[in-house]
Amino acid sequence: MAKKRRKPARRKKPSTCGLAATETKAAGGPELDALAGAVEADGGAVLGSYLDPWGAKPVLLVALPIDKVEPTPYQRDASDAHVKRLMGVVESIGRFLDPMIVVRHDEAYWTPNGNHRLQAMRRLGARAVIGLLVPDADVAFKILALNTEKAHNLREKSLETIRMARALARESDRRESEFAFEFEQPSFLTLGLCYEKRPRFSGGAYQSVLKRIEDFLDVPVAKAIRVREARAGKLLDIDDRVGQIIEKLKARGLTSPYLRPFVVARINPIRFSKATEFDFDEVVGRMAAAAAKFNVEKVKQQDVAKMGGPPPETED
């Protein structure tokens, strides 16, 4: 007798949370009033206010003079191609419908997530932009989580993260581990230092091993940066040796866009390990030793071809 198929369990409806729509309009108070007054004094206009429906925190909807708005100083550079696409969209529909998040900073305004839109509006000659002004200036450091206008690649994420770390080190003596949300991954900090010293560094080849051996450091950010500078130096030394190995492989006629990931995978001592905790210096030391004794004569073209998968991420 055939068994009856069990019906899949119904997913429970999530419990509701946050504010109802009618509750979001009750924004106000001394802090928000003072911020609204500053906007007006800066030549802007307050268009409205509301309470965020998720966290019930106040937000001002504002129009700001475009020359008063700047991107946070530690974020990636704007992509010229993306700026041009945004310009075309704004011109074609005749509207700017995507307010940028802003915080007030020294009588000006920083946007952690709207640089492309800002540059597009500037090139179009706009005099003002619309923004969601958040009273909490620390939002400026939530750049990776907030950015929705163009996906970051690994290089951009890493450079933004180390720039944020430097800014935080100047303003706070808090520990690096306390900024786990802002930094997302500890490997971004080390890779950011590598990219600063070597703009065409192939961080993607090392990301898989770094994600397993890096943790956020439980020391002040300024001290953590010094530790990561030493780590970046060791990683760049390995990359120099990997580059030498690649040149030898090419001299033997082996050609592939996967040569660097292939070599890094071969010298990765924890590639097949199921352990979850590692010492950074011990693993990197073993990688360096493996690179030093790498035998290119044992590598065959079919070994490299097995790497397969999508093309490596472009780093330039």
C-alpha positions in Angstrom: 0.0 0.0 0.0 1.5 3.3 -1.1 2.3 5.7 1.7 0.3 8.9 1.8 2.4 12.0 1.1 2.6 14.3 4.1 1.5 17.8 3.4 4.3 20.3 4.0 4.0 22.2 7.2 2.5 25.7 6.8 4.9 28.5 7.5 3.7 30.4 10.5 2.6 34.0 9.8 5.2 36.3 11.3 4.0 38.3 14.3 3.5 42.0 13.5 5.8 44.6 15.0 6.7 48.3 14.7 4.3 51.2 14.3 1.0 51.3 12.5 0.8 53.7 9.6 -1.2 56.2 11.6 1.4 56.1 14.4 4.3 57.2 12.2 3.3 60.9 11.9 3.8 61.8 15.6 7.5 62.9 15.2 8.7 65.9 17.2 10.6 67.0 20.3 13.4 69.4 21.3 16.2 67.4 19.4 14.2 67.2 16.2 13.1 70.9 16.4 16.7 72.0 16.9 17.7 69.9 13.9 14.9 71.4 11.8 16.0 74.9 12.8 19.6 74.1 11.7 18.3 72.9 8.3 16.5 76.2 7.7 19.5 78.2 8.8 21.6 76.2 6.3 19.4 77.3 3.5 17.4 74.1 3.3 13.7 73.4 3.9 12.0 70.9 6.2 9.2 69.2 4.2 8.0 66.9 6.9 8.8 64.5 9.7 7.9 61.0 10.7 8.7 58.1 13.0 10.5 55.2 11.3 7.8 52.4 11.2 10.4 49.8 12.3 12.4 51.4 15.0 10.1 54.3 15.9 13.0 56.7 15.5 12.4 60.3 14.1 13.4 61.3 10.6 13.1 64.6 8.8 12.3 64.8 5.1 14.3 67.8 3.8 15.4 69.7 0.7 19.0 70.7 0.9 21.2 73.0 -1.2 23.2 70.6 -3.3 26.5 72.4 -2.4 25.9 71.6 1.2 25.8 67.8 0.6 28.9 65.6 0.4 29.6 61.8 0.4 31.2 60.5 3.6 34.9 60.8 3.1 35.7 57.1 3.5 33.3 55.6 0.9 34.2 54.4 -2.6 34.7 56.7 -5.5 31.7 57.2 -7.8 31.5 55.1 -10.9 31.3 57.4 -13.9 29.3 54.9 -15.9 26.7 54.5 -13.1 26.5 58.3 -12.7 25.7 58.7 -16.4 23.0 56.0 -16.2 21.4 57.8 -13.3 21.5 61.1 -15.2 19.7 59.5 -18.1 17.0 58.1 -15.8 16.4 61.5 -14.1 16.3 63.3 -17.4 14.0 60.7 -19.1 11.3 60.7 -16.3 11.8 64.3 -15.4 11.9 63.5 -11.7 14.3 62.8 -8.8 12.4 60.2 -6.8 15.0 58.5 -4.6 15.9 60.6 -1.5 19.3 60.0 -0.1 20.0 59.3 3.6 21.9 62.2 5.2 23.3 63.2 8.5 24.3 66.7 9.6 28.1 67.2 10.0 29.8 70.5 10.7 27.1 72.7 9.2 27.1 70.5 6.1 25.5 67.1 5.3 27.1 63.8 4.7 25.4 61.0 2.7 26.6 57.4 3.3 24.5 55.9 0.5 23.8 58.5 -2.2 27.1 59.6 -3.8 26.1 58.4 -7.3 22.7 60.2 -7.1 24.5 63.3 -5.7 27.0 63.4 -8.5 24.3 62.8 -11.2 22.3 65.7 -9.9 25.3 67.9 -9.8 26.2 67.2 -13.4 22.6 67.9 -14.4 22.9 71.3 -12.7 20.4 70.7 -9.9 20.3 73.3 -7.1 18.8 71.0 -4.4 18.4 67.4 -3.5 15.9 65.6 -1.3 17.1 63.7 1.7 16.0 61.7 4.7 17.8 63.5 7.6 18.6 61.1 10.5 19.4 62.8 13.8 21.9 59.9 14.7 25.2 60.9 13.1 26.5 57.4 13.6 24.4 56.2 10.7 27.2 57.6 8.5 29.2 54.6 9.5 26.5 52.1 8.4 27.7 52.6 4.8 27.9 49.0 3.7 24.5 48.1 5.1 22.8 51.2 3.7 24.2 51.4 0.2 21.6 50.2 -2.2 22.3 52.1 -5.4 25.2 50.0 -6.8 26.5 46.7 -5.5 30.0 46.8 -4.0 32.7 44.6 -5.3 35.3 43.2 -2.8 37.8 46.0 -3.5 35.2 48.7 -2.8 34.0 47.1 0.3 37.5 46.6 1.7 38.6 50.1 0.9 35.5 51.6 2.5 35.9 49.5 5.6 39.5 50.5 6.3 38.7 54.1 5.7 35.8 53.9 8.2 38.1 52.3 10.7 40.6 55.2 10.4 37.8 57.7 10.9 36.5 55.8 13.9 39.9 55.5 15.4 40.2 59.3 15.4 36.9 59.8 17.1 36.6 56.9 19.5 38.7 54.5 21.7 36.1 51.8 21.3 37.3 48.3 20.4 37.2 47.0 16.8 34.9 44.2 17.8 32.2 46.8 18.8 31.9 47.8 15.2 31.2 44.4 13.7 28.0 45.6 12.1 29.6 48.5 10.4 32.6 46.5 9.2 30.6 43.4 8.2 33.7 41.1 7.9 37.1 41.3 9.6 38.8 40.3 6.4 37.6 43.5 4.7 39.9 45.5 7.1 43.1 43.5 6.2 42.2 43.4 2.5 41.6 47.2 2.5 45.1 47.8 3.6 46.3 45.5 0.9 44.3 47.3 -1.8 45.7 50.7 -0.6 49.3 49.5 -1.1 48.5 47.5 -4.2 45.4 48.7 -6.1 45.4 45.7 -8.4 45.7 43.2 -5.6 43.6 40.1 -6.3 41.8 40.0 -2.9 39.2 37.5 -4.2 41.9 34.8 -4.3 42.6 35.1 -0.6 39.1 35.9 0.7 38.1 32.3 1.3 41.0 31.6 3.6 40.9 35.0 5.3 37.2 34.5 6.2 38.2 31.4 8.2 41.2 32.8 10.0 40.2 36.4 10.7 38.1 37.6 13.7 37.3 41.1 14.9 40.0 42.2 17.4 39.0 43.0 21.0 41.3 46.0 21.1 40.8 49.7 20.3 40.4 50.4 16.6 43.7 52.4 16.4 45.6 49.5 17.8 43.7 47.0 15.7 44.7 48.9 12.5 48.4 48.5 13.4 47.8 44.7 13.9 46.1 44.6 10.5 48.9 46.5 8.8 51.3 43.8 9.9 48.9 41.2 8.6 48.5 42.9 5.3 52.2 43.1 4.9 52.5 39.3 5.4 49.7 38.7 2.9 51.4 41.0 0.3 54.6 39.1 0.8 52.8 35.8 0.0 51.2 37.5 -3.0 54.7 38.4 -4.3 55.7 34.7 -4.1 52.4 33.7 -5.8 53.1 36.1 -8.6 56.5 34.5 -9.1 55.0 31.1 -9.2 52.4 32.3 -11.8 55.2 33.6 -14.1 56.9 30.2 -13.9 53.7 28.4 -14.8 53.1 30.8 -17.7 56.7 30.1 -18.9 55.7 26.4 -19.0 52.8 27.2 -21.3 50.0 27.1 -18.7 47.5 29.9 -19.3 44.3 30.5 -17.5 42.4 33.4 -15.7 42.4 31.0 -12.7 46.1 30.7 -12.2 46.2 32.9 -9.0 43.2 31.3 -7.3 44.7 27.9 -8.3 48.0 28.6 -6.7 46.5 30.2 -3.6 44.2 27.1 -3.2 47.3 24.8 -3.5 49.2 26.6 -0.7 46.2 27.0 1.6 47.0 24.7 4.5 43.4 24.7 5.9 41.7 24.1 2.5 40.3 20.7 3.6 40.2 21.3 7.4 36.9 21.0 9.2 38.2 23.0 12.2 36.5 26.3 13.0 39.2 28.2 14.9 42.7 29.1 13.5 45.6 31.3 14.4 46.2 33.9 11.7 50.0 34.0 11.9 50.3 30.2 12.0 48.2 29.7 8.9 49.8 32.5 7.0 53.2 31.3 8.0 52.4 27.8 6.6 51.1 29.5 3.4 54.4 31.3 2.9 56.4 28.1 3.5 54.2 26.2 1.0 54.7 29.0 -1.6 58.5 28.9 -1.1 58.6 25.2 -2.0 55.9 25.2 -4.6 57.0 22.8 -7.5 55.7 24.2 -10.8 56.9 21.0 -12.6 54.1 19.0 -11.0 51.3 21.2 -12.2 49.4 20.1 -15.3 47.0 22.1 -17.5 44.1 19.9 -16.5 44.8 20.6 -12.8 44.2 24.3 -13.5 41.2 23.6 -15.7 39.5 21.9 -12.7 39.2 25.3 -11.0 36.3 26.2 -13.4 33.4 28.2 -12.0 32.6 31.8 -12.8 35.4 34.2 -13.9 37.4 35.7 -11.0 36.1 39.1 -9.9 37.5 42.0 -11.7 39.6 44.1 -9.2 40.3 47.2 -11.2 
